[in-house]
């Protein structure tokens, strides 16, 4: 079954495309409440996870594996402009939350920012608690501490030579931070790979 005949993959792709069309229309924050935008972010995270994990072959044949990241990157500046506005209003906060909780470029720097600016907001606390729980579960189920690249990254393109770096996508940044080797590990990896965060 391919993406054109798999209804769940079609629905996932349509959900992501609808989100992109809302951003493109400039109406993302029109007539929305904080709770409806939180629900949208949650549904988008779930949809992206399904696409990238369980519907990966369908995504690859229909749009390509990089499609969600490339499309998010195209719209990053729209949300970033809103998120960096001088006023601390509803739209600024919500734009920051989209950048922090979805895999936009520099997601983890936005997450650090919202953690500092909005520590009392339940969505921030819940997201961080879920990430911490994921870390704990991964570490609990590891029999040894010999980690492999695929424990932390999705390998999009393998390293070939110093002139042809590989491409990685971090899907478990907190896991790396929890390991206590983040700076040295990232320095070594940076010599061989371009890293999408």
Buried (B, 14 or more C-beta within 10 A) or exposed (E): EEBEEBEEBBEBBEBBEEBBEBBEEEEBBEEBEEEEBBEBBBEBBEBBEBBBEEBBBBBBEBBEBBBBBEBBBEBBEBBBEBBEEEEEEEBBBBBBBBBBBBBBBBBBEBBEBBBEEBEEBEBBEEBBEEBEEBBEEBEEEEEEEEBEBEBBBBEBEEBEEEEEBBBBBBBBBBBBBBBEEBEEBBEEBEEBBEBBB
